[in-house]
Amino acid sequence: MTPDTIYKDTYKLRRAPFDITPDPSFLFRTKRHYEALATLYYGIRQRKGFVVLTGEVGTGKTLLVRCLLQLFKGNEFACAYVFNSRLSPREFLQYVAGDFGLAVSGKNKTEILLELSRYLLCRHQKQLLTVLVVDEAHDLSTGALEEIRLLTNLETAQRKLLQVLLVGQPELDEKLDSIELRQLKQRIVLRCHLGPLDGEETSGYIRYRLKLAATHPDAVGLFPDETIEAVYRYSGGIPRLINTICENALITAYARRLPSVAPEIIDEVAADLRLTVVHPAHRTPQRRSVAGDLTQ
C-alpha cells in the first residue's frame, strides 16, 4: 500500500489531489487560462494556421493543450502530437506522418511529403480538421521549424489545410524572433502565454483540487490559510511546484497523525526539496493573449 493510498482514506479523499499528471478534469480556470483556451480553440477551429502557446516550466501548458484537444471530438478531427522535439527534420516528418497513420517506413523525404500532401488535401475535400501539436517546441531545430512552415504552404484561397500549435517555454518566443525564422514568425496569427498563479489564485487552485478529490467537505480545509500562504511563498505560484509541495506535505501530515497540514510542514518540505522563498517581485510579468504582429 502506497503512502497516498493510506492518506486518502484518512483525509476522506477519493484520489490523490496533487498528482502531477496533467489530468484535464483538474484544470483550474483562471481568467488567463480561460482566455488562452478560448484563443487557441478559435485559432484552430477557424483554421488560422499557426498559433503559439508559451509559459515557464510547470505552468500547465500540457494540461491546457489536453483540455483543448478534448474540445475537438469525433471523426472530423485528426491530430498528430509531437512531444519529442529533438528530432532531425526528416525524423520529424516521419513522426508526424506516422502519427497521422500514414505508412512512410523506408520512404525518403520527398515521398513522405507527397503522402502528407495527399492526406491533407483529402481531408480538406471532406471538410475535416487536421492539427499538428508540437510540445517542447523551444527545442526544435531551425530546420524542423522550417519543415513545419513548408507544410503550411498547403492552402486554398480561403484557409490552411494544416493547423499548427507550437507549445514551449519562453525561449520559443526568442527562437521565433530570430532572423532565420522571420518567414515563420509572419505566419503566426495568435499567441498566448501562461504565467504563475498569484496568491489568491494559488489558494483557489489548492482548494479546487481538494474539493474535486474529496469524499467529505472537511477535506477542503486540509490546508489552512497560513499553510497555503507558505505554499505560495515557496512555489511562486507555479502549479507543478504547488502539487509537489502539497503532495509531500500531505504524506508528512499523515505520518505525524495530524488532522491538517501545518505551515511548519511546508517549511520542512521546501527544505527537503531545496526550495527557497520566491519573492513576488522576481516573477515574470503576465502577458495577455495577443494577435500575431503580421507587420514584422
C-alpha positions as a Markdown table, in Angstrom:
| # | Residue | x | y | z |
|---|---|---|---|---|
| 1 | Met | 0.0 | 0.0 | 0.0 |
| 2 | Thr | 1.5 | 3.4 | -1.1 |
| 3 | Pro | 1.5 | 6.5 | 1.2 |
| 4 | Asp | -1.0 | 8.3 | -1.0 |
| 5 | Thr | -3.4 | 5.3 | -0.7 |
| 6 | Ile | -3.2 | 5.5 | 3.0 |
| 7 | Tyr | -3.7 | 9.2 | 3.4 |
| 8 | Lys | -6.7 | 9.2 | 1.0 |
| 9 | Asp | -8.7 | 7.1 | 3.5 |
| 10 | Thr | -7.5 | 9.1 | 6.5 |
| 11 | Tyr | -8.3 | 12.5 | 4.9 |
| 12 | Lys | -11.5 | 11.5 | 3.2 |
| 13 | Leu | -10.1 | 11.7 | -0.4 |
| 14 | Arg | -11.2 | 9.5 | -3.3 |
| 15 | Arg | -8.0 | 10.2 | -5.2 |
| 16 | Ala | -4.7 | 12.0 | -4.8 |
| 17 | Pro | -5.5 | 15.7 | -5.2 |
| 18 | Phe | -2.0 | 16.8 | -6.1 |
| 19 | Asp | -0.9 | 14.3 | -8.7 |
| 20 | Ile | 1.4 | 16.0 | -11.3 |
| 21 | Thr | -0.1 | 14.0 | -14.2 |
| 22 | Pro | -1.8 | 16.6 | -16.5 |
| 23 | Asp | -5.4 | 15.5 | -15.9 |
| 24 | Pro | -7.9 | 17.7 | -17.8 |
| 25 | Ser | -10.5 | 17.2 | -15.0 |
| 26 | Phe | -8.2 | 19.1 | -12.7 |
| 27 | Leu | -7.9 | 22.3 | -14.8 |
| 28 | Phe | -8.3 | 25.3 | -12.6 |
| 29 | Arg | -9.5 | 28.0 | -15.0 |
| 30 | Thr | -8.1 | 31.4 | -14.0 |
| 31 | Lys | -9.0 | 34.3 | -16.3 |
| 32 | Arg | -5.7 | 33.8 | -18.1 |
| 33 | His | -6.3 | 30.1 | -18.6 |
| 34 | Tyr | -9.8 | 30.7 | -19.9 |
| 35 | Glu | -8.6 | 33.4 | -22.3 |
| 36 | Ala | -5.8 | 31.1 | -23.6 |
| 37 | Leu | -8.1 | 28.2 | -24.1 |
| 38 | Ala | -10.6 | 30.3 | -25.9 |
| 39 | Thr | -7.9 | 31.8 | -28.1 |
| 40 | Leu | -6.3 | 28.5 | -29.1 |
| 41 | Tyr | -9.7 | 27.0 | -29.8 |
| 42 | Tyr | -10.7 | 29.9 | -32.0 |
| 43 | Gly | -7.4 | 29.8 | -33.9 |
| 44 | Ile | -7.7 | 26.1 | -34.7 |
| 45 | Arg | -11.4 | 25.9 | -35.3 |
| 46 | Gln | -11.2 | 28.9 | -37.7 |
| 47 | Arg | -8.2 | 27.3 | -39.4 |
| 48 | Lys | -5.9 | 30.3 | -38.9 |
| 49 | Gly | -2.7 | 28.3 | -39.5 |
| 50 | Phe | -0.1 | 28.9 | -36.8 |
| 51 | Val | -0.8 | 29.6 | -33.1 |
| 52 | Val | 1.7 | 29.6 | -30.2 |
| 53 | Leu | 1.4 | 28.9 | -26.5 |
| 54 | Thr | 4.3 | 29.7 | -24.2 |
| 55 | Gly | 4.9 | 29.6 | -20.5 |
| 56 | Glu | 7.5 | 28.9 | -17.8 |
| 57 | Val | 8.2 | 25.3 | -16.8 |
| 58 | Gly | 5.4 | 23.9 | -14.7 |
| 59 | Thr | 2.7 | 26.5 | -15.5 |
| 60 | Gly | 0.3 | 23.9 | -17.0 |
| 61 | Lys | 0.9 | 24.2 | -20.8 |
| 62 | Thr | 0.5 | 20.5 | -21.5 |
| 63 | Leu | -2.6 | 20.3 | -19.3 |
| 64 | Leu | -4.2 | 23.2 | -21.2 |
| 65 | Val | -3.4 | 21.5 | -24.5 |
| 66 | Arg | -5.1 | 18.3 | -23.4 |
| 67 | Cys | -8.1 | 20.3 | -22.4 |
| 68 | Leu | -8.1 | 21.9 | -25.8 |
| 69 | Leu | -7.9 | 18.7 | -27.7 |
| 70 | Gln | -10.9 | 17.3 | -25.7 |
| 71 | Leu | -13.0 | 20.1 | -27.2 |
| 72 | Phe | -12.4 | 18.6 | -30.6 |
| 73 | Lys | -14.2 | 15.2 | -30.8 |
| 74 | Gly | -15.4 | 12.8 | -33.5 |
| 75 | Asn | -14.1 | 11.8 | -36.9 |
| 76 | Glu | -13.9 | 15.3 | -38.1 |
| 77 | Phe | -10.7 | 15.9 | -36.1 |
| 78 | Ala | -7.3 | 14.3 | -36.6 |
| 79 | Cys | -4.2 | 15.3 | -34.5 |
| 80 | Ala | -0.5 | 14.5 | -34.7 |
| 81 | Tyr | 1.1 | 15.2 | -31.3 |
| 82 | Val | 4.8 | 15.5 | -31.2 |
| 83 | Phe | 6.3 | 15.5 | -27.7 |
| 84 | Asn | 9.9 | 14.6 | -28.7 |
| 85 | Ser | 11.1 | 17.8 | -30.4 |
| 86 | Arg | 14.8 | 16.8 | -30.6 |
| 87 | Leu | 14.4 | 15.3 | -34.0 |
| 88 | Ser | 16.1 | 15.9 | -37.3 |
| 89 | Pro | 13.9 | 17.5 | -40.0 |
| 90 | Arg | 13.5 | 14.1 | -41.7 |
| 91 | Glu | 12.8 | 12.3 | -38.4 |
| 92 | Phe | 10.3 | 15.0 | -37.6 |
| 93 | Leu | 8.4 | 14.5 | -40.8 |
| 94 | Gln | 8.4 | 10.7 | -40.3 |
| 95 | Tyr | 7.0 | 11.1 | -36.8 |
| 96 | Val | 4.2 | 13.4 | -38.0 |
| 97 | Ala | 3.2 | 11.2 | -40.9 |
| 98 | Gly | 3.3 | 8.1 | -38.7 |
| 99 | Asp | 1.1 | 9.8 | -36.0 |
| 100 | Phe | -1.4 | 10.6 | -38.7 |
| 101 | Gly | -1.5 | 6.9 | -39.5 |
| 102 | Leu | 0.4 | 7.1 | -42.8 |
| 103 | Ala | 2.7 | 4.2 | -43.9 |
| 104 | Val | 6.0 | 6.0 | -44.5 |
| 105 | Ser | 8.6 | 3.5 | -43.3 |
| 106 | Gly | 11.5 | 3.3 | -45.6 |
| 107 | Lys | 10.4 | 6.3 | -47.7 |
| 108 | Asn | 12.6 | 9.3 | -48.5 |
| 109 | Lys | 11.7 | 12.8 | -47.6 |
| 110 | Thr | 10.1 | 13.6 | -51.0 |
| 111 | Glu | 7.8 | 10.6 | -50.7 |
| 112 | Ile | 6.9 | 11.4 | -47.1 |
| 113 | Leu | 5.9 | 15.0 | -48.2 |
| 114 | Leu | 3.8 | 13.6 | -51.0 |
| 115 | Glu | 2.0 | 11.3 | -48.6 |
| 116 | Leu | 1.3 | 14.1 | -46.2 |
| 117 | Ser | 0.1 | 16.4 | -49.1 |
| 118 | Arg | -2.3 | 13.8 | -50.3 |
| 119 | Tyr | -3.6 | 13.2 | -46.8 |
| 120 | Leu | -4.2 | 16.8 | -46.0 |
| 121 | Leu | -5.9 | 17.5 | -49.4 |
| 122 | Cys | -8.1 | 14.5 | -49.0 |
| 123 | Arg | -9.2 | 15.6 | -45.5 |
| 124 | His | -9.7 | 19.2 | -46.7 |
| 125 | Gln | -12.0 | 17.9 | -49.5 |
| 126 | Lys | -14.1 | 16.2 | -46.8 |
| 127 | Gln | -14.1 | 19.4 | -44.8 |
| 128 | Leu | -12.2 | 17.7 | -41.9 |
| 129 | Leu | -9.9 | 19.4 | -39.4 |
| 130 | Thr | -6.3 | 18.4 | -39.3 |
| 131 | Val | -4.0 | 19.6 | -36.5 |
| 132 | Leu | -0.3 | 19.3 | -35.6 |
| 133 | Val | 0.6 | 19.9 | -32.0 |
| 134 | Val | 4.3 | 20.2 | -31.1 |
| 135 | Asp | 5.1 | 20.2 | -27.4 |
| 136 | Glu | 8.5 | 21.4 | -26.1 |
| 137 | Ala | 8.8 | 23.3 | -29.4 |
| 138 | His | 11.6 | 25.5 | -27.9 |
| 139 | Asp | 13.9 | 22.5 | -28.5 |
| 140 | Leu | 13.0 | 22.2 | -32.2 |
| 141 | Ser | 15.9 | 22.9 | -34.6 |
| 142 | Thr | 15.7 | 25.7 | -37.1 |
| 143 | Gly | 15.5 | 23.1 | -39.8 |
| 144 | Ala | 12.5 | 21.3 | -38.2 |
| 145 | Leu | 10.7 | 24.6 | -37.8 |
| 146 | Glu | 11.3 | 25.4 | -41.4 |
| 147 | Glu | 9.8 | 22.0 | -42.4 |
| 148 | Ile | 6.7 | 22.9 | -40.4 |
| 149 | Arg | 6.4 | 26.2 | -42.2 |
| 150 | Leu | 6.7 | 24.5 | -45.6 |
| 151 | Leu | 4.0 | 22.1 | -44.6 |
| 152 | Thr | 1.6 | 25.0 | -44.0 |
| 153 | Asn | 2.3 | 26.2 | -47.6 |
| 154 | Leu | -0.6 | 23.8 | -48.5 |
| 155 | Glu | -3.6 | 26.0 | -48.5 |
| 156 | Thr | -6.6 | 27.1 | -50.5 |
| 157 | Ala | -7.6 | 30.6 | -51.3 |
| 158 | Gln | -9.8 | 30.6 | -48.1 |
| 159 | Arg | -7.9 | 28.5 | -45.5 |
| 160 | Lys | -4.9 | 26.5 | -44.3 |
| 161 | Leu | -5.0 | 22.7 | -44.7 |
| 162 | Leu | -2.9 | 22.1 | -41.6 |
| 163 | Gln | -3.4 | 23.8 | -38.3 |
| 164 | Val | -0.2 | 24.1 | -36.2 |
| 165 | Leu | 0.0 | 24.7 | -32.4 |
| 166 | Leu | 3.6 | 25.2 | -31.1 |
| 167 | Val | 3.9 | 24.8 | -27.3 |
| 168 | Gly | 7.1 | 25.7 | -25.4 |
| 169 | Gln | 9.0 | 27.7 | -22.8 |
| 170 | Pro | 9.6 | 31.4 | -23.3 |
| 171 | Glu | 12.8 | 30.5 | -25.3 |
| 172 | Leu | 10.4 | 29.6 | -28.1 |
| 173 | Asp | 9.5 | 33.3 | -28.5 |
| 174 | Glu | 13.2 | 34.2 | -28.7 |
| 175 | Lys | 13.8 | 31.5 | -31.3 |
| 176 | Leu | 10.8 | 32.6 | -33.4 |
| 177 | Asp | 12.1 | 36.2 | -33.3 |
| 178 | Ser | 15.4 | 35.1 | -34.9 |
| 179 | Ile | 16.2 | 36.4 | -38.4 |
| 180 | Glu | 16.4 | 32.9 | -39.8 |
| 181 | Leu | 12.7 | 32.3 | -38.9 |
| 182 | Arg | 11.2 | 35.6 | -39.9 |
| 183 | Gln | 9.1 | 33.9 | -42.6 |
| 184 | Leu | 7.6 | 31.6 | -39.9 |
| 185 | Lys | 7.1 | 34.5 | -37.5 |
| 186 | Gln | 5.0 | 36.3 | -40.1 |
| 187 | Arg | 2.6 | 33.4 | -40.2 |
| 188 | Ile | 1.8 | 33.3 | -36.5 |
| 189 | Val | -1.7 | 34.7 | -36.1 |
| 190 | Leu | -2.3 | 34.1 | -32.4 |
| 191 | Arg | 0.0 | 33.9 | -29.3 |
| 192 | Cys | -0.9 | 33.0 | -25.7 |
| 193 | His | 1.3 | 33.0 | -22.6 |
| 194 | Leu | 0.7 | 31.2 | -19.2 |
| 195 | Gly | 2.3 | 32.7 | -16.2 |
| 196 | Pro | 2.4 | 31.6 | -12.5 |
| 197 | Leu | -0.7 | 32.0 | -10.3 |
| 198 | Asp | -0.9 | 34.9 | -7.8 |
| 199 | Gly | -1.6 | 34.4 | -4.1 |
| 200 | Glu | -5.4 | 34.4 | -4.4 |
| 201 | Glu | -5.3 | 32.0 | -7.4 |
| 202 | Thr | -2.9 | 29.7 | -5.5 |
| 203 | Ser | -5.4 | 29.4 | -2.7 |
| 204 | Gly | -8.3 | 28.8 | -5.2 |
| 205 | Tyr | -6.2 | 26.2 | -7.0 |
| 206 | Ile | -5.4 | 24.2 | -3.9 |
| 207 | Arg | -9.0 | 24.2 | -2.6 |
| 208 | Tyr | -10.4 | 23.4 | -6.0 |
| 209 | Arg | -8.2 | 20.3 | -6.3 |
| 210 | Leu | -9.1 | 19.2 | -2.8 |
| 211 | Lys | -12.8 | 19.7 | -3.5 |
| 212 | Leu | -12.6 | 17.5 | -6.6 |
| 213 | Ala | -10.8 | 14.8 | -4.8 |
| 214 | Ala | -12.8 | 14.9 | -1.6 |
| 215 | Thr | -15.4 | 12.4 | -0.3 |
| 216 | His | -16.3 | 14.8 | 2.5 |
| 217 | Pro | -16.5 | 18.6 | 2.7 |
| 218 | Asp | -14.0 | 18.6 | 5.6 |
| 219 | Ala | -11.2 | 17.6 | 3.2 |
| 220 | Val | -11.2 | 21.1 | 1.6 |
| 221 | Gly | -9.8 | 22.5 | 4.9 |
| 222 | Leu | -6.8 | 20.3 | 5.0 |
| 223 | Phe | -4.6 | 23.3 | 4.1 |
| 224 | Pro | -5.4 | 26.3 | 6.3 |
| 225 | Asp | -4.9 | 29.8 | 5.0 |
| 226 | Glu | -1.5 | 30.2 | 6.7 |
| 227 | Thr | -0.3 | 26.9 | 5.2 |
| 228 | Ile | -1.5 | 28.0 | 1.7 |
| 229 | Glu | 0.5 | 31.2 | 2.1 |
| 230 | Ala | 3.6 | 29.2 | 2.9 |
| 231 | Val | 3.0 | 27.1 | -0.2 |
| 232 | Tyr | 2.7 | 30.2 | -2.3 |
| 233 | Arg | 6.0 | 31.7 | -0.9 |
| 234 | Tyr | 7.9 | 28.6 | -1.9 |
| 235 | Ser | 6.2 | 27.7 | -5.2 |
| 236 | Gly | 5.9 | 31.2 | -6.6 |
| 237 | Gly | 2.5 | 30.2 | -7.9 |
| 238 | Ile | 3.9 | 27.5 | -10.3 |
| 239 | Pro | 1.2 | 24.8 | -10.4 |
| 240 | Arg | 3.7 | 21.9 | -10.7 |
| 241 | Leu | 5.6 | 23.1 | -7.6 |
| 242 | Ile | 2.4 | 23.6 | -5.8 |
| 243 | Asn | 1.4 | 20.0 | -6.4 |
| 244 | Thr | 4.8 | 18.6 | -5.4 |
| 245 | Ile | 4.9 | 20.6 | -2.2 |
| 246 | Cys | 1.3 | 19.8 | -1.2 |
| 247 | Glu | 1.7 | 16.1 | -2.0 |
| 248 | Asn | 4.8 | 15.8 | 0.2 |
| 249 | Ala | 3.1 | 17.8 | 2.9 |
| 250 | Leu | 0.1 | 15.5 | 3.0 |
| 251 | Ile | 2.3 | 12.5 | 3.4 |
| 252 | Thr | 4.2 | 14.2 | 6.2 |
| 253 | Ala | 1.0 | 15.2 | 8.0 |
| 254 | Tyr | -0.4 | 11.7 | 7.7 |
| 255 | Ala | 2.8 | 10.2 | 9.1 |
| 256 | Arg | 2.5 | 12.5 | 12.2 |
| 257 | Arg | -1.2 | 11.8 | 12.6 |
| 258 | Leu | -2.1 | 15.5 | 12.2 |
| 259 | Pro | -5.7 | 16.5 | 11.2 |
| 260 | Ser | -4.4 | 19.1 | 8.8 |
| 261 | Val | -1.2 | 20.4 | 7.3 |
| 262 | Ala | 0.5 | 23.0 | 9.5 |
| 263 | Pro | 2.7 | 25.8 | 8.0 |
| 264 | Glu | 5.8 | 24.4 | 9.6 |
| 265 | Ile | 5.4 | 21.2 | 7.5 |
| 266 | Ile | 5.6 | 23.3 | 4.3 |
| 267 | Asp | 8.9 | 24.8 | 5.6 |
| 268 | Glu | 10.3 | 21.3 | 6.1 |
| 269 | Val | 9.1 | 20.0 | 2.8 |
| 270 | Ala | 10.6 | 23.1 | 1.0 |
| 271 | Ala | 13.9 | 22.5 | 2.7 |
| 272 | Asp | 13.9 | 18.8 | 1.6 |
| 273 | Leu | 13.1 | 19.8 | -2.0 |
| 274 | Arg | 15.8 | 22.5 | -1.9 |
| 275 | Leu | 13.3 | 25.3 | -2.5 |
| 276 | Thr | 13.8 | 28.9 | -1.3 |
| 277 | Val | 11.2 | 31.6 | -0.8 |
| 278 | Val | 10.2 | 33.1 | -4.2 |
| 279 | His | 9.9 | 36.9 | -3.9 |
| 280 | Pro | 6.9 | 38.2 | -5.9 |
| 281 | Ala | 9.0 | 40.9 | -7.4 |
| 282 | His | 11.0 | 38.3 | -9.2 |
| 283 | Arg | 8.1 | 36.8 | -11.0 |
| 284 | Thr | 7.6 | 37.2 | -14.8 |
| 285 | Pro | 5.0 | 39.8 | -15.7 |
| 286 | Gln | 1.8 | 38.4 | -17.1 |
| 287 | Arg | 1.1 | 38.8 | -20.8 |
| 288 | Arg | -2.3 | 38.7 | -22.4 |
| 289 | Ser | -3.2 | 36.6 | -25.5 |
| 290 | Val | -2.4 | 38.7 | -28.5 |
| 291 | Ala | -2.8 | 38.5 | -32.2 |
| 292 | Gly | 0.5 | 37.9 | -34.1 |
| 293 | Asp | 2.1 | 41.0 | -35.4 |
| 294 | Leu | 1.9 | 40.5 | -39.2 |
| 295 | Thr | 3.9 | 43.6 | -39.9 |
| 296 | Gln | 7.2 | 42.3 | -38.6 |
